[in-house]
């Protein structure tokens, strides 16, 4: 009995069948702090949607927003330094 299999697996494979490259993983790793700060900020925004708004919730939201902006600034400066652009 003969096994039937694809003769040209490379032809049937797509670009999306592969895992992330080392460069893609490095890019994700470099932006991870910014991504996590965005998640925190979104959590705080969701919490603000539920009234009543307390002073504590407003302060948490402002702090989360400032952390996101600070992390984005660090990331932008790092990217500018790597590419040689003036930020």
N, C-alpha and C positions, 0 to 999 in steps of 0.2 A: 504494500500500500504506500502511495506517495503522499507526502505532506504538501499541501498547497499553501504558499505564502507569497507575500508581495516580493517581487524580484527587485524592484527599485524603491526601497524605503525612502531614500532621499527625495525622490520625486513627490511622494505623498506627504512628507513632513512639511509643516509650515513653520514660519518664523516664530509663531506663538507656541509651538510645541517644546521649545527649549526653555531652560531656566534663565534667571537673570545673570548677566555677565558680572564680572568683578567690578567693572567701572560703574554699572548700574547700582550695585549694592553699595559701593562707596558713596555715590551721590545720595542714595536714600539715607545712609548713615550720617552724612554731613548735614542733612536737613532734618534729622529726627527730632532734635530739640525744638525746632520751630513747629514741627507737626504736633508734637505733644502739647506745646503751649497753645496752639490753635484749638486742640481738643479741650483743654481746660477752659479757654475763653468761651467756646461753644457751650460747655456745660454750665458756665455761669450765665450765659444769655438765656438758656433754657430755664434756669432757675428764676431768672427775672420775669419770665412770662407768667409765672404763677403769682398773682397778687396775694397779699399786700406786699409792697416793696418796703423792705426795712433798710435802715441806714447800713446795717452790716452787709446785706446783699449788694447794695450799691458800691460799697467800698471794695468788696471782693471782686466785683466786675471791673472796677477801675484798675485794681492791682493786676488782674489777669490780662487786661488789655495792655497795660504798660509792659508786662513781661513779654507778651507777644511782639509788641513793637520793638523792644530791646533785642529780642532774639532775631527778628528780621533784619535789624540794623547790623548786628554782628555777622549774619549770613551774607548780607549784601556787601559789607566791607571785605569779608573773606573772598567772595567771588570776584570783587573788583581787584583785589590784590593779586589773585591768581591769574586774571586776564590782563592785568596791567592798566586797567581803566582807572581814572580818577573818580572817586565817589563824591 
